[in-house]
Amino acid sequence: MKRGVVVLAVVCTLFLAEKIKADEARTYYYQMVCGSEKDFSKKPGAKPIGLKLRNQLENRFRWKHFAELTHGECVLPSDHGTVIVKLPENRELRLHRNGKQLEAQLFRNGQVVRTTRTAIDLEPMIMGGDQVQEGCWFVILRSDKPTTMTVAAEKN
């Protein structure tokens, strides 16, 4: 009988620990990147992207040049939380958490461009915005801190 109570207590503790972990706030890092055939080295505010991300984008998309327009981090509250991130050029990223699912929406000029749903423990997510003749834009959402952000923080 004693052994059964101990086993039940351990199982309940593990269940509650997993529930608490799932309900805690999560930090996500975002980068807004544009891709083009044109070189961005002279564009004001554009910064080179990290080698790892560059390789991922070059393997998936036809553009030769990529540059980061902005980056940052946001904390998504526990269950049923929403965060709105303002991006350059009338763009916006909205993150909504519903249990163990994350919904990410990209907006441009108030209109939804893309909606993606994934698990809250996401691998890096690349969401493409609208594409024009001379280029395109992406938002990368990830749970690990990009190396370009770490380097920038160390320089400041």
BALUM-753504 format. One record per atom (N, C-alpha, C): x, y, z. Coordinates in nm, 3 decimals. Each point is the difference from the previous one (the first is absolute). Layout:
REM residues N
      c1      c2      c3
       X       Y       Z
...
***
This chain:
REM residues 156
      c1      c2      c3
   0.082  -0.119   0.000
  -0.082   0.119   0.000
   0.087   0.126   0.000
   0.104  -0.002   0.086
   0.090   0.115   0.009
   0.067   0.026  -0.134
   0.043  -0.106  -0.063
   0.068   0.011  -0.130
  -0.093   0.062  -0.104
  -0.126  -0.039  -0.001
  -0.098   0.053  -0.094
  -0.021   0.150   0.019
  -0.004   0.045   0.124
  -0.016   0.142   0.030
   0.122   0.079  -0.049
   0.118  -0.056   0.022
   0.124   0.067  -0.044
   0.002   0.009  -0.153
  -0.033  -0.105  -0.069
  -0.004   0.000  -0.146
  -0.101   0.103  -0.050
  -0.117   0.002   0.061
  -0.104   0.096  -0.038
   0.049   0.144   0.023
   0.068   0.025   0.110
   0.052   0.133   0.030
   0.105   0.042  -0.104
   0.087  -0.092  -0.038
   0.103   0.030  -0.100
  -0.064   0.030  -0.135
  -0.097  -0.079  -0.040
  -0.070   0.021  -0.127
  -0.069   0.136  -0.001
  -0.068   0.033   0.109
  -0.068   0.130   0.009
   0.099   0.115  -0.006
   0.113  -0.014   0.067
   0.104   0.103  -0.001
   0.054   0.020  -0.141
   0.028  -0.108  -0.070
   0.050   0.010  -0.138
  -0.103   0.065  -0.091
  -0.127  -0.037   0.016
  -0.107   0.058  -0.080
  -0.010   0.151   0.025
   0.001   0.040   0.126
  -0.009   0.142   0.034
   0.122   0.078  -0.048
   0.118  -0.059   0.010
   0.122   0.067  -0.048
  -0.007   0.024  -0.150
  -0.050  -0.098  -0.075
  -0.015   0.016  -0.145
  -0.104   0.106  -0.032
  -0.108   0.003   0.075
  -0.105   0.101  -0.022
   0.053   0.140   0.029
   0.075   0.015   0.107
   0.058   0.131   0.034
   0.097   0.043  -0.109
   0.082  -0.092  -0.047
   0.096   0.032  -0.106
  -0.073   0.045  -0.126
  -0.109  -0.067  -0.036
  -0.076   0.035  -0.121
  -0.067   0.136   0.015
  -0.035   0.037   0.124
  -0.074   0.124   0.023
   0.088   0.123   0.019
   0.130  -0.017   0.014
   0.084   0.116   0.027
   0.021   0.084  -0.126
   0.033   0.125   0.022
   0.025   0.092  -0.112
   0.120  -0.049  -0.080
   0.002   0.032  -0.128
   0.110  -0.042  -0.089
   0.058   0.120  -0.071
   0.131  -0.004  -0.018
   0.069   0.107  -0.072
   0.028  -0.048  -0.141
  -0.035   0.084  -0.097
   0.027  -0.028  -0.141
   0.083   0.115  -0.056
   0.083  -0.032  -0.096
   0.083   0.099  -0.069
  -0.048   0.009  -0.144
  -0.009   0.121  -0.050
  -0.044   0.019  -0.137
   0.103   0.082  -0.077
   0.005  -0.025  -0.128
   0.083   0.077  -0.092
  -0.084   0.026  -0.125
   0.001   0.122  -0.045
  -0.063   0.032  -0.128
   0.113   0.014  -0.101
  -0.008  -0.080  -0.104
   0.106  -0.008  -0.100
  -0.060   0.025  -0.137
   0.071   0.072  -0.083
  -0.044   0.015  -0.139
   0.100  -0.070  -0.091
  -0.051  -0.048  -0.112
   0.082  -0.069  -0.099
  -0.018   0.067  -0.134
   0.109   0.005  -0.077
  -0.006   0.068  -0.129
   0.120  -0.041  -0.085
  -0.007   0.037  -0.126
   0.115  -0.014  -0.088
   0.098   0.116   0.021
  -0.051   0.108   0.062
   0.083   0.119   0.024
   0.079  -0.016   0.129
   0.117   0.061   0.003
   0.084   0.000   0.119
  -0.056   0.101   0.101
  -0.015  -0.042   0.125
  -0.057   0.085   0.104
   0.106   0.075   0.081
   0.127  -0.013  -0.035
   0.105   0.056   0.084
  -0.012   0.152   0.019
  -0.063   0.070  -0.094
  -0.012   0.145   0.011
  -0.137   0.045   0.050
  -0.091  -0.093   0.021
  -0.135   0.035   0.048
   0.008   0.039   0.147
  -0.053   0.117   0.037
   0.006   0.043   0.140
  -0.073  -0.098   0.093
   0.065  -0.036   0.107
  -0.061  -0.088   0.100
   0.011  -0.148  -0.031
   0.039  -0.037  -0.120
   0.013  -0.142  -0.036
   0.130  -0.056   0.055
  -0.009  -0.120   0.059
   0.117  -0.064   0.058
   0.014  -0.141  -0.057
   0.122  -0.049  -0.009
   0.017  -0.138  -0.049
  -0.065  -0.100   0.095
  -0.046  -0.111  -0.053
  -0.058  -0.105   0.083
   0.108  -0.102   0.031
  -0.026  -0.083   0.099
   0.097  -0.103   0.039
   0.015  -0.106  -0.108
   0.113  -0.066   0.003
   0.033  -0.101  -0.100
  -0.099  -0.117   0.000
  -0.040  -0.045   0.118
  -0.094  -0.111   0.010
  -0.133   0.034  -0.067
  -0.054   0.119   0.030
  -0.126   0.043  -0.060
   0.017   0.023  -0.150
   0.111   0.061  -0.039
   0.026   0.022  -0.143
  -0.004  -0.132  -0.077
   0.063  -0.102   0.054
   0.000  -0.131  -0.067
  -0.141  -0.057  -0.012
  -0.080   0.015   0.106
  -0.138  -0.049  -0.005
  -0.080   0.073  -0.107
   0.014   0.131  -0.007
  -0.077   0.078  -0.097
   0.049  -0.025  -0.143
   0.130  -0.005  -0.019
   0.054  -0.022  -0.136
  -0.042  -0.136  -0.055
  -0.013  -0.099   0.088
  -0.041  -0.134  -0.045
  -0.148  -0.006  -0.037
  -0.081   0.091   0.054
  -0.145  -0.005  -0.023
  -0.050   0.101  -0.103
   0.071   0.112  -0.014
  -0.051   0.108  -0.083
   0.101   0.042  -0.105
  -0.045   0.069  -0.102
   0.084   0.031  -0.115
   0.083   0.127   0.016
  -0.022   0.075   0.106
   0.067   0.129   0.015
   0.148  -0.019   0.032
   0.082   0.094  -0.048
   0.145  -0.007   0.022
   0.043   0.079   0.123
  -0.075   0.102   0.036
   0.039   0.088   0.110
  -0.111   0.003   0.105
   0.041  -0.006   0.127
  -0.093   0.006   0.112
   0.053   0.099   0.102
  -0.089   0.075   0.062
   0.039   0.095   0.103
  -0.106   0.006   0.108
   0.044   0.021   0.122
  -0.091   0.013   0.113
  -0.041   0.146   0.013
  -0.131   0.025   0.004
  -0.050   0.135   0.017
  -0.025   0.032   0.147
  -0.039  -0.099   0.076
  -0.021   0.019   0.143
   0.002  -0.136   0.069
   0.021   0.004   0.130
  -0.006  -0.122   0.080
  -0.038   0.037   0.143
  -0.037  -0.099   0.076
  -0.034   0.024   0.139
  -0.049  -0.126   0.066
  -0.048   0.018   0.119
  -0.056  -0.113   0.073
  -0.133   0.042   0.059
  -0.084  -0.098   0.022
  -0.129   0.027   0.063
  -0.032  -0.116   0.093
  -0.072   0.031   0.103
  -0.040  -0.101   0.097
  -0.149  -0.024  -0.016
  -0.032  -0.122  -0.031
  -0.140  -0.039  -0.017
  -0.051  -0.053   0.133
  -0.102   0.065   0.057
  -0.052  -0.044   0.130
  -0.047  -0.144  -0.004
  -0.032  -0.051   0.116
  -0.048  -0.137   0.009
  -0.127  -0.018  -0.082
  -0.062  -0.114   0.017
  -0.116  -0.043  -0.079
  -0.094   0.115  -0.041
  -0.038   0.003  -0.126
  -0.092   0.097  -0.059
   0.056   0.142  -0.004
   0.130   0.015  -0.004
   0.061   0.133  -0.008
   0.020   0.043  -0.144
   0.004   0.132  -0.021
   0.023   0.057  -0.133
   0.103   0.111   0.010
   0.088   0.008  -0.099
   0.100   0.105  -0.009
  -0.005   0.058  -0.140
   0.010   0.132  -0.010
   0.006   0.067  -0.130
   0.135   0.069  -0.012
   0.072  -0.031  -0.108
   0.132   0.057  -0.026
  -0.011   0.090  -0.123
   0.033   0.126   0.016
   0.001   0.094  -0.113
   0.131  -0.017  -0.077
  -0.012  -0.012  -0.130
   0.115  -0.017  -0.089
   0.007   0.118  -0.096
   0.114   0.020  -0.066
   0.012   0.113  -0.093
  -0.098  -0.009  -0.118
  -0.021   0.114  -0.063
  -0.077   0.011  -0.123
  -0.144  -0.051   0.015
  -0.068   0.044   0.107
  -0.140  -0.035   0.026
  -0.025  -0.150   0.009
   0.094  -0.070   0.058
  -0.015  -0.145   0.018
  -0.013  -0.030   0.148
  -0.059  -0.115   0.028
  -0.027  -0.038   0.138
   0.001  -0.152   0.012
   0.046  -0.049   0.112
  -0.001  -0.142   0.033
  -0.085  -0.017   0.124
  -0.100  -0.086  -0.007
  -0.085  -0.030   0.117
   0.020  -0.146   0.036
   0.030  -0.022   0.127
   0.017  -0.134   0.052
  -0.109  -0.026   0.102
  -0.066  -0.114  -0.014
  -0.107  -0.036   0.093
   0.024  -0.144   0.045
  -0.007  -0.020   0.129
   0.020  -0.133   0.057
  -0.133  -0.054   0.049
  -0.028  -0.123  -0.040
  -0.119  -0.069   0.047
   0.042  -0.138   0.045
   0.026  -0.014   0.129
   0.049  -0.128   0.052
   0.141  -0.026  -0.049
   0.017  -0.112  -0.068
   0.133  -0.035  -0.051
   0.018   0.037  -0.146
  -0.091   0.082  -0.052
   0.007   0.041  -0.140
   0.028   0.150  -0.010
   0.084   0.036  -0.096
   0.035   0.139  -0.027
  -0.053   0.036  -0.138
  -0.070   0.112  -0.007
  -0.046   0.052  -0.129
   0.077   0.128  -0.027
   0.063   0.008  -0.116
   0.074   0.118  -0.041
  -0.066   0.057  -0.125
  -0.027   0.131   0.003
  -0.061   0.067  -0.114
   0.086   0.118  -0.041
   0.021   0.013  -0.130
   0.070   0.115  -0.055
  -0.102   0.093  -0.064
   0.017   0.128   0.025
  -0.088   0.101  -0.057
   0.084   0.102  -0.077
  -0.056   0.053  -0.106
   0.057   0.113  -0.071
  -0.114   0.096  -0.030
   0.016   0.124   0.041
  -0.103   0.103  -0.017
  -0.135  -0.046   0.055
   0.003  -0.070   0.114
  -0.123  -0.043   0.065
  -0.065  -0.125  -0.058
   0.056  -0.055  -0.106
  -0.056  -0.119  -0.065
   0.084  -0.123   0.034
  -0.065  -0.112   0.029
   0.072  -0.125   0.028
   0.070  -0.047  -0.127
   0.129  -0.024   0.012
   0.080  -0.051  -0.112
   0.020  -0.150   0.014
   0.020  -0.047   0.124
   0.029  -0.141   0.022
  -0.042  -0.038   0.142
  -0.053  -0.121   0.017
  -0.031  -0.055   0.131
   0.061  -0.139   0.008
   0.070  -0.027   0.110
   0.064  -0.129   0.020
  -0.028  -0.047   0.142
  -0.025  -0.129   0.015
  -0.021  -0.059   0.132
   0.103  -0.110   0.020
   0.053  -0.006   0.122
   0.101  -0.100   0.032
  -0.001  -0.024   0.151
   0.078  -0.097   0.045
   0.014  -0.026   0.143
   0.079   0.114   0.063
  -0.026   0.028   0.130
   0.069   0.112   0.065
   0.149  -0.024   0.013
   0.044  -0.126  -0.001
   0.142  -0.032   0.003
   0.052  -0.010  -0.142
  -0.009   0.110  -0.072
   0.027  -0.002  -0.143
   0.148  -0.006  -0.034
   0.023  -0.059  -0.113
   0.130   0.014  -0.066
  -0.008   0.134  -0.070
   0.111   0.054  -0.048
  -0.012   0.129  -0.069
  -0.106  -0.005  -0.109
  -0.086   0.101  -0.001
  -0.109   0.010  -0.097
   0.032   0.116  -0.094
  -0.006  -0.025  -0.128
   0.022   0.105  -0.100
  -0.132   0.023  -0.071
  -0.050   0.123   0.013
  -0.127   0.035  -0.064
   0.028   0.107  -0.103
  -0.036  -0.028  -0.123
   0.021   0.097  -0.107
  -0.115   0.098  -0.009
   0.036   0.123  -0.023
  -0.101   0.102  -0.023
  -0.032   0.005  -0.147
  -0.062   0.108  -0.042
  -0.031   0.012  -0.142
   0.127   0.025  -0.080
  -0.003  -0.040  -0.124
   0.117   0.008  -0.086
  -0.028   0.099  -0.112
   0.100   0.079  -0.032
  -0.009   0.092  -0.114
   0.113  -0.033  -0.096
  -0.001   0.063  -0.113
   0.100  -0.030  -0.104
   0.143   0.012   0.052
   0.027   0.106   0.076
   0.138   0.027   0.041
   0.041  -0.069   0.130
  -0.091  -0.069   0.067
   0.039  -0.067   0.123
  -0.117  -0.052   0.080
   0.031  -0.045   0.121
  -0.101  -0.053   0.091
   0.045   0.026   0.142
  -0.086  -0.034   0.096
   0.037   0.014   0.140
  -0.045  -0.123   0.076
   0.070  -0.028   0.109
  -0.026  -0.116   0.084
   0.002   0.044   0.145
  -0.071  -0.074   0.082
   0.016   0.013   0.145
   0.041  -0.137   0.050
   0.109  -0.002   0.073
   0.050  -0.123   0.059
  -0.034   0.006   0.148
  -0.064  -0.103   0.050
  -0.038  -0.008   0.141
   0.066  -0.123   0.056
   0.067   0.016   0.114
   0.074  -0.111   0.058
   0.006   0.013   0.151
   0.030  -0.110   0.066
   0.009   0.002   0.146
   0.145   0.011   0.046
   0.096  -0.021  -0.090
   0.140   0.018   0.036
   0.047   0.138  -0.047
   0.086   0.063   0.076
   0.045   0.135  -0.030
   0.094  -0.002  -0.121
  -0.032   0.078  -0.105
   0.087   0.004  -0.118
   0.139   0.054   0.035
   0.101  -0.053  -0.066
   0.136   0.043   0.028
   0.021   0.147  -0.035
  -0.070   0.052  -0.101
   0.017   0.141  -0.035
  -0.049   0.089   0.113
  -0.101  -0.042   0.074
  -0.048   0.079   0.115
   0.100  -0.006   0.113
   0.060  -0.115   0.022
   0.099  -0.015   0.106
   0.122   0.088  -0.028
   0.047  -0.001  -0.125
   0.115   0.082  -0.038
  -0.033   0.147   0.017
  -0.119   0.042  -0.042
  -0.040   0.140   0.012
  -0.007   0.042   0.146
  -0.051  -0.088   0.086
  -0.009   0.033   0.144
   0.137   0.013   0.062
   0.097  -0.082  -0.044
   0.135   0.007   0.056
   0.071   0.127  -0.042
  -0.032   0.054  -0.119
   0.064   0.123  -0.048
  -0.051   0.122   0.072
  -0.124  -0.003   0.050
  -0.059   0.117   0.068
   0.050   0.014   0.142
***
